[in-house]
Amino acid sequence: MYNGQDEDPFEAIRKGFEKFAQRTRAAAGPNGPRPDGRRIARWLLAVAAAALAIWGGLSSFYQVGTEETGVVLRFGRFTTFADPGLHFRLPFGIDRVYQVATGRVLKLEFGFRTVRADVKTEYATKGFEAESLTLTGDLNVSDLEWIVQYQVADPFKYLFRIKDPEEAIRMVAEAAVRMAVGNSNVTEVLTTERAMLATEIQKNLQTILNGYDIGVRIVTVKFQDVNPPEPVKAAFNEVNEAQQEKESLIFQAREQYNREVPKSAGVAKSTILEAEGYAVERLNRAKGETARFLALLAEYSKAPLVTRQRLHLETLEEVLPQIDQIYAMDGKAPSALPLLELRGRTKEVKP
């Protein structure tokens, strides 16, 4: 299927005519009969017409892939975008179609290349040191491997705004990474600030590409592997392990804090509620005792002797049931008078 980028069909027809003429002359020989020019011309015209018809039919249809968008040019001028599927176009190269993968997330690799993408992916790092070795702000060298994922947002701009958009994205991404790493120290690059650096690089890269207006949207910038130089790799690994242990201890402390503080707050609140309830109870009891005493005082003022005798008897009713042994004392008797222990010995009366 002709897609606007194959060999010129007129050139193919001309070559076919030349081959046919050479074979005809070779078959006739130097002294052989010369073919009829009219017949040859008619035959050639028929062949040319058939070739043009076939070429026109084949070049009138094109198919756009599922994850692609077709950019249709008519006489070199942009006409429209084509969605996935089978489409018609003007034949003989009048309409040219360029297909761009707009439905896929494209990826650029820096400092390594994927050799085989399978269940066990294989990578190659040799020969890419010029991309991976980066100078940090404190004049240390770090070995970075990162990826840039992007998506084509405008296929026309992606094709015609710049000659090689993929190479342009690669160069701008490498410059953005070196600028961000150059403004950071080696500890931030290797341990704590990798995610923040990746986010900053993504924003800067998108800003620069928007200025170029090439119709590209950056999806993500991610550091695959960040290593220190080989002579100090062991020391940096120890630093990284210490940092991870520190983060783990901080996490454990926060977990303990989140568990104990709410528990203590609950206990404190419960104690305060109990104290408030006890205070209300004591206050109400005191108010009740006060009202009872005032009522008793009023009765005592009316009949002191009777009230005193009643209070004495009521007190004995409350106290005597709590005493195990009772003794009756008589001033005239020489000793105490024992009483029978009748409390608690009453027999049950069966029904």
KOLLUM-199735 format. One record per residue (C-alpha): residue number from 0; residue in three letters; x negated, y, z. Coordinates in steps of 0.02 Angstrom, whole numbers, plus 50000, padded with zeros to 5 digits. Layout:
BEGIN
r seq=NUM, type=ala, u=X, v=Y, w=Z;
...
END
This chain:
BEGIN
r seq=0, type=met, u=50000, v=50000, w=50000;
r seq=1, type=tyr, u=49928, v=50167, w=49948;
r seq=2, type=asn, u=49909, v=50286, w=50095;
r seq=3, type=gly, u=49830, v=50438, w=50015;
r seq=4, type=gln, u=49653, v=50384, w=50056;
r seq=5, type=asp, u=49618, v=50241, w=49932;
r seq=6, type=glu, u=49526, v=50248, w=49765;
r seq=7, type=asp, u=49603, v=50359, w=49629;
r seq=8, type=pro, u=49717, v=50247, w=49521;
r seq=9, type=phe, u=49674, v=50344, w=49361;
r seq=10, type=glu, u=49493, v=50300, w=49388;
r seq=11, type=ala, u=49539, v=50117, w=49408;
r seq=12, type=ile, u=49640, v=50119, w=49244;
r seq=13, type=arg, u=49495, v=50201, w=49151;
r seq=14, type=lys, u=49374, v=50069, w=49212;
r seq=15, type=gly, u=49497, v=49934, w=49157;
r seq=16, type=phe, u=49506, v=50008, w=48982;
r seq=17, type=glu, u=49317, v=50013, w=48969;
r seq=18, type=lys, u=49303, v=49830, w=49021;
r seq=19, type=phe, u=49437, v=49781, w=48894;
r seq=20, type=ala, u=49348, v=49873, w=48754;
r seq=21, type=gln, u=49181, v=49793, w=48797;
r seq=22, type=arg, u=49257, v=49618, w=48796;
r seq=23, type=thr, u=49344, v=49652, w=48630;
r seq=24, type=arg, u=49182, v=49710, w=48547;
r seq=25, type=ala, u=49087, v=49562, w=48619;
r seq=26, type=ala, u=49218, v=49438, w=48553;
r seq=27, type=ala, u=49217, v=49513, w=48378;
r seq=28, type=gly, u=49029, v=49515, w=48361;
r seq=29, type=pro, u=48927, v=49630, w=48253;
r seq=30, type=asn, u=48996, v=49559, w=48089;
r seq=31, type=gly, u=49168, v=49503, w=48149;
r seq=32, type=pro, u=49335, v=49580, w=48105;
r seq=33, type=arg, u=49375, v=49741, w=48191;
r seq=34, type=pro, u=49539, v=49745, w=48285;
r seq=35, type=asp, u=49687, v=49849, w=48227;
r seq=36, type=gly, u=49676, v=50019, w=48312;
r seq=37, type=arg, u=49863, v=50047, w=48320;
r seq=38, type=arg, u=49896, v=49880, w=48401;
r seq=39, type=ile, u=49760, v=49911, w=48527;
r seq=40, type=ala, u=49828, v=50084, w=48563;
r seq=41, type=arg, u=50005, v=50018, w=48587;
r seq=42, type=trp, u=49941, v=49879, w=48697;
r seq=43, type=leu, u=49839, v=50000, w=48800;
r seq=44, type=leu, u=49987, v=50117, w=48818;
r seq=45, type=ala, u=50096, v=49972, w=48876;
r seq=46, type=val, u=49965, v=49921, w=49002;
r seq=47, type=ala, u=49946, v=50100, w=49061;
r seq=48, type=ala, u=50135, v=50121, w=49078;
r seq=49, type=ala, u=50148, v=49958, w=49176;
r seq=50, type=ala, u=50004, v=50009, w=49287;
r seq=51, type=leu, u=50083, v=50179, w=49317;
r seq=52, type=ala, u=50250, v=50098, w=49358;
r seq=53, type=ile, u=50170, v=49976, w=49479;
r seq=54, type=trp, u=50065, v=50111, w=49558;
r seq=55, type=gly, u=50216, v=50226, w=49572;
r seq=56, type=gly, u=50319, v=50090, w=49652;
r seq=57, type=leu, u=50184, v=50042, w=49776;
r seq=58, type=ser, u=50141, v=50221, w=49820;
r seq=59, type=ser, u=50323, v=50271, w=49846;
r seq=60, type=phe, u=50340, v=50180, w=50012;
r seq=61, type=tyr, u=50236, v=50178, w=50168;
r seq=62, type=gln, u=50256, v=50108, w=50343;
r seq=63, type=val, u=50213, v=50192, w=50507;
r seq=64, type=gly, u=50160, v=50082, w=50653;
r seq=65, type=thr, u=50255, v=50066, w=50816;
r seq=66, type=glu, u=50137, v=50174, w=50919;
r seq=67, type=glu, u=50093, v=50294, w=50778;
r seq=68, type=thr, u=50156, v=50455, w=50700;
r seq=69, type=gly, u=50137, v=50493, w=50516;
r seq=70, type=val, u=50080, v=50664, w=50458;
r seq=71, type=val, u=50147, v=50696, w=50281;
r seq=72, type=leu, u=50057, v=50817, w=50166;
r seq=73, type=arg, u=50130, v=50869, w=49997;
r seq=74, type=phe, u=50001, v=50940, w=49878;
r seq=75, type=gly, u=49889, v=50960, w=50030;
r seq=76, type=arg, u=50015, v=51061, w=50130;
r seq=77, type=phe, u=50097, v=50996, w=50289;
r seq=78, type=thr, u=50277, v=50940, w=50261;
r seq=79, type=thr, u=50341, v=50839, w=50409;
r seq=80, type=phe, u=50307, v=50705, w=50538;
r seq=81, type=ala, u=50359, v=50525, w=50508;
r seq=82, type=asp, u=50423, v=50413, w=50647;
r seq=83, type=pro, u=50382, v=50227, w=50657;
r seq=84, type=gly, u=50462, v=50124, w=50519;
r seq=85, type=leu, u=50472, v=50115, w=50329;
r seq=86, type=his, u=50483, v=50280, w=50234;
r seq=87, type=phe, u=50492, v=50347, w=50055;
r seq=88, type=arg, u=50372, v=50475, w=49982;
r seq=89, type=leu, u=50334, v=50554, w=49816;
r seq=90, type=pro, u=50218, v=50438, w=49719;
r seq=91, type=phe, u=50056, v=50464, w=49623;
r seq=92, type=gly, u=49969, v=50544, w=49770;
r seq=93, type=ile, u=50086, v=50693, w=49781;
r seq=94, type=asp, u=50126, v=50648, w=49961;
r seq=95, type=arg, u=49983, v=50593, w=50070;
r seq=96, type=val, u=50015, v=50514, w=50239;
r seq=97, type=tyr, u=49892, v=50507, w=50384;
r seq=98, type=gln, u=49939, v=50397, w=50531;
r seq=99, type=val, u=49888, v=50447, w=50707;
r seq=100, type=ala, u=49905, v=50340, w=50864;
r seq=101, type=thr, u=50014, v=50453, w=50971;
r seq=102, type=gly, u=50098, v=50316, w=51075;
r seq=103, type=arg, u=49937, v=50246, w=51148;
r seq=104, type=val, u=49821, v=50311, w=51281;
r seq=105, type=leu, u=49649, v=50324, w=51202;
r seq=106, type=lys, u=49491, v=50302, w=51303;
r seq=107, type=leu, u=49314, v=50368, w=51293;
r seq=108, type=glu, u=49175, v=50283, w=51391;
r seq=109, type=phe, u=49020, v=50371, w=51457;
r seq=110, type=gly, u=48864, v=50285, w=51521;
r seq=111, type=phe, u=48925, v=50114, w=51466;
r seq=112, type=arg, u=49023, v=50027, w=51330;
r seq=113, type=thr, u=49148, v=49885, w=51340;
r seq=114, type=val, u=49075, v=49736, w=51248;
r seq=115, type=arg, u=49222, v=49619, w=51272;
r seq=116, type=ala, u=49391, v=49659, w=51349;
r seq=117, type=asp, u=49455, v=49493, w=51413;
r seq=118, type=val, u=49499, v=49409, w=51576;
r seq=119, type=lys, u=49319, v=49441, w=51625;
r seq=120, type=thr, u=49272, v=49606, w=51547;
r seq=121, type=glu, u=49092, v=49630, w=51495;
r seq=122, type=tyr, u=49003, v=49797, w=51492;
r seq=123, type=ala, u=48840, v=49857, w=51417;
r seq=124, type=thr, u=48740, v=49996, w=51503;
r seq=125, type=lys, u=48571, v=49988, w=51417;
r seq=126, type=gly, u=48540, v=50125, w=51292;
r seq=127, type=phe, u=48664, v=50247, w=51371;
r seq=128, type=glu, u=48552, v=50324, w=51503;
r seq=129, type=ala, u=48559, v=50493, w=51416;
r seq=130, type=glu, u=48745, v=50498, w=51457;
r seq=131, type=ser, u=48740, v=50426, w=51632;
r seq=132, type=leu, u=48591, v=50514, w=51714;
r seq=133, type=thr, u=48652, v=50678, w=51788;
r seq=134, type=leu, u=48566, v=50810, w=51893;
r seq=135, type=thr, u=48658, v=50865, w=52051;
r seq=136, type=gly, u=48657, v=51036, w=52131;
r seq=137, type=asp, u=48523, v=50987, w=52259;
r seq=138, type=leu, u=48407, v=50927, w=52119;
r seq=139, type=asn, u=48441, v=50742, w=52141;
r seq=140, type=val, u=48474, v=50623, w=51998;
r seq=141, type=ser, u=48631, v=50515, w=52000;
r seq=142, type=asp, u=48683, v=50377, w=51880;
r seq=143, type=leu, u=48865, v=50407, w=51830;
r seq=144, type=glu, u=48982, v=50298, w=51729;
r seq=145, type=trp, u=49152, v=50373, w=51693;
r seq=146, type=ile, u=49297, v=50365, w=51572;
r seq=147, type=val, u=49411, v=50496, w=51495;
r seq=148, type=gln, u=49586, v=50443, w=51445;
r seq=149, type=tyr, u=49683, v=50557, w=51329;
r seq=150, type=gln, u=49837, v=50557, w=51219;
r seq=151, type=val, u=49871, v=50645, w=51054;
r seq=152, type=ala, u=50010, v=50770, w=51084;
r seq=153, type=asp, u=50008, v=50855, w=50912;
r seq=154, type=pro, u=49946, v=50740, w=50772;
r seq=155, type=phe, u=49933, v=50880, w=50643;
r seq=156, type=lys, u=49818, v=50984, w=50754;
r seq=157, type=tyr, u=49721, v=50828, w=50801;
r seq=158, type=leu, u=49686, v=50792, w=50616;
r seq=159, type=phe, u=49655, v=50963, w=50543;
r seq=160, type=arg, u=49606, v=51086, w=50681;
r seq=161, type=ile, u=49433, v=51010, w=50698;
r seq=162, type=lys, u=49328, v=50893, w=50592;
r seq=163, type=asp, u=49293, v=50756, w=50721;
r seq=164, type=pro, u=49411, v=50775, w=50871;
r seq=165, type=glu, u=49349, v=50619, w=50962;
r seq=166, type=glu, u=49169, v=50679, w=50957;
r seq=167, type=ala, u=49225, v=50853, w=51013;
r seq=168, type=ile, u=49317, v=50779, w=51163;
r seq=169, type=arg, u=49163, v=50675, w=51204;
r seq=170, type=met, u=49046, v=50825, w=51201;
r seq=171, type=val, u=49164, v=50937, w=51302;
r seq=172, type=ala, u=49195, v=50799, w=51431;
r seq=173, type=glu, u=49009, v=50770, w=51453;
r seq=174, type=ala, u=48979, v=50957, w=51476;
r seq=175, type=ala, u=49122, v=50970, w=51602;
r seq=176, type=val, u=49055, v=50824, w=51704;
r seq=177, type=arg, u=48878, v=50892, w=51708;
r seq=178, type=met, u=48942, v=51063, w=51760;
r seq=179, type=ala, u=49046, v=50992, w=51904;
r seq=180, type=val, u=48909, v=50875, w=51963;
r seq=181, type=gly, u=48780, v=51013, w=51948;
r seq=182, type=asn, u=48881, v=51119, w=52070;
r seq=183, type=ser, u=48888, v=50978, w=52201;
r seq=184, type=asn, u=48759, v=50891, w=52307;
r seq=185, type=val, u=48714, v=50709, w=52288;
r seq=186, type=thr, u=48806, v=50655, w=52446;
r seq=187, type=glu, u=48971, v=50727, w=52384;
r seq=188, type=val, u=48949, v=50645, w=52215;
r seq=189, type=leu, u=48906, v=50473, w=52285;
r seq=190, type=thr, u=49025, v=50464, w=52433;
r seq=191, type=thr, u=49155, v=50589, w=52488;
r seq=192, type=glu, u=49202, v=50705, w=52344;
r seq=193, type=arg, u=49215, v=50588, w=52195;
r seq=194, type=ala, u=49405, v=50598, w=52180;
r seq=195, type=met, u=49407, v=50787, w=52199;
r seq=196, type=leu, u=49269, v=50804, w=52068;
r seq=197, type=ala, u=49367, v=50696, w=51946;
r seq=198, type=thr, u=49522, v=50804, w=51970;
r seq=199, type=glu, u=49421, v=50964, w=51945;
r seq=200, type=ile, u=49340, v=50893, w=51787;
r seq=201, type=gln, u=49509, v=50844, w=51718;
r seq=202, type=lys, u=49578, v=51021, w=51742;
r seq=203, type=asn, u=49425, v=51104, w=51666;
r seq=204, type=leu, u=49423, v=50985, w=51518;
r seq=205, type=gln, u=49607, v=51015, w=51482;
r seq=206, type=thr, u=49581, v=51203, w=51491;
r seq=207, type=ile, u=49437, v=51198, w=51367;
r seq=208, type=leu, u=49530, v=51085, w=51245;
r seq=209, type=asn, u=49683, v=51198, w=51255;
r seq=210, type=gly, u=49570, v=51339, w=51198;
r seq=211, type=tyr, u=49517, v=51234, w=51048;
r seq=212, type=asp, u=49702, v=51197, w=51013;
r seq=213, type=ile, u=49673, v=51020, w=50946;
r seq=214, type=gly, u=49835, v=50945, w=51014;
r seq=215, type=val, u=49761, v=50832, w=51148;
r seq=216, type=arg, u=49824, v=50798, w=51325;
r seq=217, type=ile, u=49701, v=50731, w=51453;
r seq=218, type=val, u=49781, v=50589, w=51552;
r seq=219, type=thr, u=49644, v=50556, w=51678;
r seq=220, type=val, u=49459, v=50569, w=51715;
r seq=221, type=lys, u=49394, v=50427, w=51822;
r seq=222, type=phe, u=49222, v=50381, w=51888;
r seq=223, type=gln, u=49194, v=50196, w=51857;
r seq=224, type=asp, u=49030, v=50180, w=51949;
r seq=225, type=val, u=48916, v=50305, w=52035;
r seq=226, type=asn, u=48744, v=50248, w=52090;
r seq=227, type=pro, u=48592, v=50336, w=52161;
r seq=228, type=pro, u=48422, v=50320, w=52080;
r seq=229, type=glu, u=48345, v=50148, w=52098;
r seq=230, type=pro, u=48205, v=50195, w=52223;
r seq=231, type=val, u=48330, v=50264, w=52350;
r seq=232, type=lys, u=48478, v=50151, w=52314;
r seq=233, type=ala, u=48459, v=50051, w=52476;
r seq=234, type=ala, u=48459, v=50208, w=52584;
r seq=235, type=phe, u=48612, v=50278, w=52497;
r seq=236, type=asn, u=48702, v=50113, w=52517;
r seq=237, type=glu, u=48671, v=50122, w=52705;
r seq=238, type=val, u=48739, v=50299, w=52707;
r seq=239, type=asn, u=48893, v=50241, w=52613;
r seq=240, type=glu, u=48921, v=50098, w=52734;
r seq=241, type=ala, u=48903, v=50217, w=52881;
r seq=242, type=gln, u=49029, v=50335, w=52802;
r seq=243, type=gln, u=49152, v=50193, w=52777;
r seq=244, type=glu, u=49128, v=50137, w=52957;
r seq=245, type=lys, u=49159, v=50315, w=53015;
r seq=246, type=glu, u=49320, v=50325, w=52915;
r seq=247, type=ser, u=49374, v=50157, w=52987;
r seq=248, type=leu, u=49344, v=50215, w=53166;
r seq=249, type=ile, u=49437, v=50377, w=53133;
r seq=250, type=phe, u=49582, v=50278, w=53063;
r seq=251, type=gln, u=49584, v=50164, w=53216;
r seq=252, type=ala, u=49578, v=50315, w=53333;
r seq=253, type=arg, u=49723, v=50396, w=53241;
r seq=254, type=glu, u=49821, v=50235, w=53251;
r seq=255, type=gln, u=49790, v=50223, w=53439;
r seq=256, type=tyr, u=49837, v=50406, w=53458;
r seq=257, type=asn, u=49998, v=50383, w=53360;
r seq=258, type=arg, u=50043, v=50235, w=53469;
r seq=259, type=glu, u=49999, v=50304, w=53642;
r seq=260, type=val, u=50054, v=50484, w=53627;
r seq=261, type=pro, u=50237, v=50446, w=53583;
r seq=262, type=lys, u=50239, v=50314, w=53720;
r seq=263, type=ser, u=50174, v=50437, w=53850;
r seq=264, type=ala, u=50296, v=50568, w=53790;
r seq=265, type=gly, u=50438, v=50444, w=53811;
r seq=266, type=val, u=50383, v=50396, w=53987;
r seq=267, type=ala, u=50366, v=50580, w=54034;
r seq=268, type=lys, u=50538, v=50620, w=53966;
r seq=269, type=ser, u=50613, v=50471, w=54059;
r seq=270, type=thr, u=50531, v=50527, w=54223;
r seq=271, type=ile, u=50595, v=50704, w=54199;
r seq=272, type=leu, u=50772, v=50641, w=54167;
r seq=273, type=glu, u=50764, v=50531, w=54323;
r seq=274, type=ala, u=50703, v=50678, w=54427;
r seq=275, type=glu, u=50839, v=50790, w=54359;
r seq=276, type=gly, u=50970, v=50657, w=54397;
r seq=277, type=tyr, u=50902, v=50632, w=54572;
r seq=278, type=ala, u=50905, v=50820, w=54601;
r seq=279, type=val, u=51087, v=50830, w=54543;
r seq=280, type=glu, u=51132, v=50683, w=54654;
r seq=281, type=arg, u=51047, v=50757, w=54808;
r seq=282, type=leu, u=51128, v=50925, w=54775;
r seq=283, type=asn, u=51301, v=50850, w=54759;
r seq=284, type=arg, u=51274, v=50745, w=54915;
r seq=285, type=ala, u=51216, v=50898, w=55012;
r seq=286, type=lys, u=51368, v=50995, w=54954;
r seq=287, type=gly, u=51481, v=50850, w=55006;
r seq=288, type=glu, u=51398, v=50835, w=55177;
r seq=289, type=thr, u=51415, v=51023, w=55200;
r seq=290, type=ala, u=51600, v=51020, w=55156;
r seq=291, type=arg, u=51626, v=50870, w=55272;
r seq=292, type=phe, u=51534, v=50956, w=55414;
r seq=293, type=leu, u=51634, v=51117, w=55392;
r seq=294, type=ala, u=51797, v=51019, w=55392;
r seq=295, type=leu, u=51742, v=50925, w=55548;
r seq=296, type=leu, u=51692, v=51088, w=55631;
r seq=297, type=ala, u=51863, v=51158, w=55598;
r seq=298, type=glu, u=51946, v=51006, w=55679;
r seq=299, type=tyr, u=51823, v=51012, w=55824;
r seq=300, type=ser, u=51867, v=51192, w=55856;
r seq=301, type=lys, u=52051, v=51144, w=55871;
r seq=302, type=ala, u=52028, v=50992, w=55985;
r seq=303, type=pro, u=51852, v=50971, w=56051;
r seq=304, type=leu, u=51883, v=50824, w=56169;
r seq=305, type=val, u=51983, v=50719, w=56047;
r seq=306, type=thr, u=51865, v=50754, w=55905;
r seq=307, type=arg, u=51713, v=50710, w=56010;
r seq=308, type=gln, u=51794, v=50545, w=56064;
r seq=309, type=arg, u=51839, v=50503, w=55883;
r seq=310, type=leu, u=51662, v=50539, w=55822;
r seq=311, type=his, u=51594, v=50428, w=55960;
r seq=312, type=leu, u=51706, v=50283, w=55910;
r seq=313, type=glu, u=51670, v=50305, w=55724;
r seq=314, type=thr, u=51484, v=50302, w=55760;
r seq=315, type=leu, u=51501, v=50141, w=55859;
r seq=316, type=glu, u=51599, v=50063, w=55715;
r seq=317, type=glu, u=51456, v=50101, w=55599;
r seq=318, type=val, u=51314, v=50050, w=55717;
r seq=319, type=leu, u=51378, v=49896, w=55808;
r seq=320, type=pro, u=51402, v=49785, w=55651;
r seq=321, type=gln, u=51216, v=49804, w=55616;
r seq=322, type=ile, u=51159, v=49741, w=55788;
r seq=323, type=asp, u=51123, v=49555, w=55813;
r seq=324, type=gln, u=51139, v=49550, w=56004;
r seq=325, type=ile, u=51250, v=49659, w=56112;
r seq=326, type=tyr, u=51226, v=49689, w=56298;
r seq=327, type=ala, u=51353, v=49772, w=56412;
r seq=328, type=met, u=51274, v=49868, w=56555;
r seq=329, type=asp, u=51365, v=49900, w=56719;
r seq=330, type=gly, u=51292, v=50018, w=56845;
r seq=331, type=lys, u=51358, v=49917, w=56992;
r seq=332, type=ala, u=51299, v=49747, w=56930;
r seq=333, type=pro, u=51124, v=49688, w=56977;
r seq=334, type=ser, u=51084, v=49630, w=56798;
r seq=335, type=ala, u=51145, v=49638, w=56621;
r seq=336, type=leu, u=51306, v=49552, w=56578;
r seq=337, type=pro, u=51283, v=49429, w=56432;
r seq=338, type=leu, u=51422, v=49419, w=56303;
r seq=339, type=leu, u=51469, v=49271, w=56197;
r seq=340, type=glu, u=51398, v=49270, w=56022;
r seq=341, type=leu, u=51559, v=49263, w=55927;
r seq=342, type=arg, u=51501, v=49360, w=55772;
r seq=343, type=gly, u=51477, v=49250, w=55621;
r seq=344, type=arg, u=51543, v=49091, w=55704;
r seq=345, type=thr, u=51723, v=49098, w=55656;
r seq=346, type=lys, u=51774, v=48939, w=55574;
r seq=347, type=glu, u=51842, v=48941, w=55399;
r seq=348, type=val, u=52027, v=48909, w=55394;
r seq=349, type=lys, u=52061, v=48780, w=55262;
r seq=350, type=pro, u=52216, v=48808, w=55160;
END
